[in-house]
């Protein structure tokens, strides 16, 4: 499969047809597409474009692979926003549409930086986040950010995953507007044309930054500075006030935790790590709230860890609800502990002292890009072959450094 792309060859039609089925599509995205993105290598962006432009053409015949590739090579080139100096951009930009990255962690680490920057650069314009309700809930308390609902299916056939394209074209091709795309899955990482190229600004996060060790929030800030001339943009979250205060703080120190792994079991430390880290925090006087995430296996692990920790009643509890509500709890907590997931980026953005357990990185650059980055105290436990006892020992040391000894 990849050999065809590397050689610039066209895939056989029967293979493209096979990829349209849900079971094949899941493997295509999980094993091939996500792997290419996670390596953060510039030349693999070309491999992806060669591959997926043909998939798109097979699913949407009006879109031709060659034209998609040619457009992609144009829009990936860095260019400065010229505003009224450019006859191709409206003299007065009335609306800026920022696309969601689909995953909540990426929306905090990357998309929120773009939102912060455009609010400063365009103080009188509408700022619209295009994406799911879950993504918008993270910013619903920000009066400058409006919402344009577009749902992306993270499972199903290729045609089903491409369904948002028609809605995106209608939403984003409005007079007086520009579009900022942070390498969104909504556009299949920039391949789907959703508006005129002149009004489209593409942050190719998989290649931008080259071989540097900068994390994604810093790269997003740099790109906004180079493209729109905005200094010091920062990641943030702003749930609606009622959502942010939905969870009561039972006592201090208040510690929020997440054992979510985003359907990637390699991120998890095997038993008995989870119950033991909960036990350690509770025994040192902490009041612990653990997110159950989407439920299912993750919720079962959370409840099992609580029971096995032997914590006194009232010391440890689980939470089942919107991530925006949990983000509000993180912002009000004294410490955060969790695997590489959205919670660590919320804590980093809010300056909450945190310990990130970072396992299962598919490449060294994946770690440098996705490690938590922010103004607060951050400790990262990273081990190539994580042993539960060693990870626990390191996590306890890092917590003590932060003040929870």
N, C-alpha and C positions, 0 to 999 in steps of 0.2 A: 504493500500500500504506500508506505512512505518512499519506497524506492522510485515509484512512478513520479511522485512530486519532486523529489530531488533531481530527477533527470528531466523534469519539465514535460513529462509525457501526459497525455490525456488518459483518464481512467476508462476502462471498458464500460459500455452502457449497462451491461448486466450487473456489474459491481455497484454502480451508482444506484441502480434500481433496488438492489438488495439493501443498501444503506438507508433507504427511505422508511423501512420497517422500524417499529419502536424498539425491538430488541437489538437490532443492529445499530440504531441511532444512539442508544445509551452507551454502547461500547465505543462508538466513534467519538463521542464527546468525552467520556471518562478516560479512555485509554490513549487516544490520539490527540484530540484538540486540547484538553486540559493539560496533558503532559507537555505539549509544545509550548503552551503559555507559561507553565510553571518553571521552565528552565531559564526564562528571561534572557534569551539569546537573540540578537537582532536578526541573524540569518534564518532563524526558525520562524520569524514572522513571514518571510517570503514562502517558506515551506507551507505554513498554514494557509496563506492566501492562495497559493497554487491549488492546494487540496480543496479548500472549502468553497472557492469560487465555482468549481465544477459541481459540487453538491448543491449549491444554491441554484445554478442553472437548471439542474435536473428537477428540482422542486418547483422553481418558478421560471418557466421557459422564456418569459419576456426579458429576463435578466441574463445577459451573455457573459460567460466566464472571462473572455478576453477583455471585454469592456470593464468588468468589475476589477480585474487586475490592473488595468491601465489607470483607472480612477484611484485605486488604492495607492499606487506609486505616487500619484499627485498629492493626495490629501495627507499622506504621512510626512511630507516635507514641511519642516518648521516654517512658519510665516507669522509676521507681526500683524496684529490688528491695526489697521490704518484708519478706521472710522470714516469720518467725512472726507478724508484725504483720498479715499478710494471711491471711484465712481461705481464700483460693483457692490458696495455695502451701503445700506441706507444711511443718509446723513444723520438721522436720529434713530438710534436703536431703541425700540419700544419694549421688546421682549427678549430675554435671554433664556433659552431652554437648556438645562443641564440634564443629561441622561444619567439615570441610575446605573450603577455597576451590577445590579441584581442581588448580589450577596451583601448582607448587611455590614459585615466587617469591612469590605471594600468601600461601601458607601461612607463609612466613618473615616477610614484612612485616606481615601482619595477624593470621592465626590464632595464631601463636606469642605475640603480645602478649596475646591473650585467655587462652591457656593459662597464661601466666605470672601473670596477674591472678587467675584462679580458683583456682590453687593457693594463693595467699595468702588469698583471701577465704574459702575452704572447706578448711581444713587437714585435716579429718577425712573428707572426702568423696572418692568415686571421681571421677577426671577421665578422661573418655573422648574420644579423638579419633575422629571418625566420618569415614572416607574410605578412600582407597586405601592399599595397602601402601607404595607409594613415598612418600606423604605421611607415614605413620607412621614410616618408617625414619629420617626427620629427627629424631625425638624418642624413638626406641627406647631410648636410653640414659638417659632420664629415668624414674626409678622411680615417679613420680606419674602418668605418662600411660599409660593403657591404650588398646587399639585395638579399634574395632568396624569390621570390613571392609565397605565398601560401594564398589562400582566404578561409576564414571560413564563412559559412552562419549562421547568428544569428537568422534566421527564417527558417521554413520548417520542413520536416520530419526528423526523426532520421537518416535514411540512407543518406540523403542529408547533414546533419551536420557531418557525419563521412567520407564524400568523400575525405577530404584532407589526409587521412591516407596513401593511396598509394603513393601520391606525397612526403609525409614526409619520408616514408621508403626509397624512391629512393634518396632523397636529403641528408639524415642524416646518411646513412650507407656507408660512404666513408672512405677509408683508411686514417689514420693519422688525424682523426677528433674526437672531443668530442662534446657532446650535453649538454646544460644547459637548464633545463625546469623550469620556475618560476611558476609552477601550471597553465599551459596554457590550455585554452579551445581547442587548436589544438590537444592535446593529451587526451582530456577529463579528465583534472586534473591528468595526469600521468598514466592513465589506459591503453592507447594504446601503445604497444611496437613499437618504431620507429628506434631503433638501438640496438647494443649489450648492455647488462646491464653494462659492464665494462666501456663503454665510455659514460654513461648516468648519469647525476647528477641532482637530483630532489630536488627543494626547495618547500617543502610542506607548503606553506604560510598560509594555514588554521589552521595548528596545531603548526607550529614553533613559539616559543616564549611563549607557554603555557598560563599562566594566567597573564603575564606581560601586562603593559599598553603601550608598545612600539609601535610606528606607523610602517607601512610596510616598508618605506625606511630604518629605523634603523634596522629592522629585516633582510632585504635583505643584508645590509652591514655586519651585524654580521655573517650571514650564509656564505657569501663570505670569510670572515676572517677565519672562522672555517674550511671551505672546501678547499679554495685555498690559504690561508695565505696572503690575500690582506688587507691592512689597509686603512681606511678612503675613501671608495668608496662613491660617492654621486650621487643623481639624477641629470639629466641634459637634455636639449634638444638642438639640433643643426640643425635647418632648413637650407636649402641652402640659401646663402646670398641673392639671388634675391627674394626668397620667404619671408625671414625674413623682408625684407625692402619693401615689396609690398604695405603696408599700410602707408600712410603719417601720420605723427604726426601733427595735426592741431594747437596745442598750448599746453601750460603748465598751470596747472597740467593736464596731460593726464591720463584718467581713463578708463581702459578696464573692461567690465562687461560681465557676462553670466547668462542667466536665464534657461539654459539647465538643465534637470532633468533625462536624460537617460532613458526615458520611465517609470519613477517612480514618479507618481504625488504626492506621500507623501513628496517628497523633496521640493515641491513648497510652498511658502507662498501665501495665497489667496489675491485677490485684496482688497484694492488698493496698496499693498506694493510696487510692481515693479515700478509703475509710480511715487510713492512718493519718493523712494530712488533715482530715476533718477532726479527728480525735485530738491531734496536736493543738490545733487552733482553739478548740472548745476548752481544753484543759488549761489553756493560758488566759482564760477569761473572755474569749471572743464570742460574740453572737454572730452566728453564721446563717447566711441565706444562700441556697444553692438553686440555680436555675434548672428547671426540668427540660428546657428547650422545647423541641417539637413533640415530646412525649415518647412513647414506645420504649425502645431499648435504653435510651438515655435516661428517661424518667425512672426506669427500673434500677439502673445503676445508682442513681442519686439516692433513691429510697433505701437501697441495700447498704450504701455507704453510711447513711445516717444511722440505721439500725446497728450496724456492726461497729460504728465508732464508739458506742456506749456513752454518748454525750448525755448530760443531764437534761431532763425535760425543759423545753423552752430555749435551750442553747442553740439548737440547730433545727432549721426548718427548710422545706423546699418551696419553690415558687413555680406555679404554672400560669402563664399568661403571656401578654404581648412582650416582645423584646424591648419595645420602647419603655414599658413600665419597669422592666429589669434594668434598663439603661439609667432610668431615673434613680433607682436604688443604688447602682454603682456610683453615680455621681455624689450621692450622699453618704457613701461608706468611707471607712477609714483605711481599708485595704481591699485589694482585689487579688484573687488567686485563680488561675485557670490555665487550660491548654490554649494553644494557638487558635484563637477564634475571635468572634466579633467583640466579646466582652473586654478583651485586653486592649482593643483599640479605643473603646469607650472610656476605659479607665485612663489610658494614656492621654487622650484628648482632654479629660477633665482634671488632670494633674493628681489623680488618686494613686498613692503608692501601690505598686503591683509586682507580683511574681508571676512570670509567664513560664509555663512548662512547655518547651518547644521541642517536640520530637517528630520524626517522620518527614523532615524536609526533603523533597526530591532532589534538591541541588543546593550548593552553598549560597548561590545568589538568591534562591527562593527565601532562605532565612534572612539574608541582609535586607531584602525588599520588604518582607512581611513582619519583621520583628517590630514590637511596639515602640513607638517613638512619640515623645511629648515632653512637656515642661516639668513633670513630676519625677519622683524617684522610681526607677524601673530596674528590676532584677530579672534576668532571663536565665533559666536553667536549660541548657542544651546538651544533649548527649546523643551520640550517634547510635549506640546500642544501649538503650535505657534499661537499667536494672532498677526495679522498684525501690529497693533499699537505698541505693545510691542517689536516686532522684529525690527520695524523701529527705535524706540527709542534706542534700544541697538546698532543697526548698526551705527546710527549717533554718539553715544558715542565712539564706537570703531574707526570710521573714524577720529574723533577729536583727539584720542590718537595717531593716526598715523600721524597727521599733516594736515588733511583735515577737518577743523572745519567750 
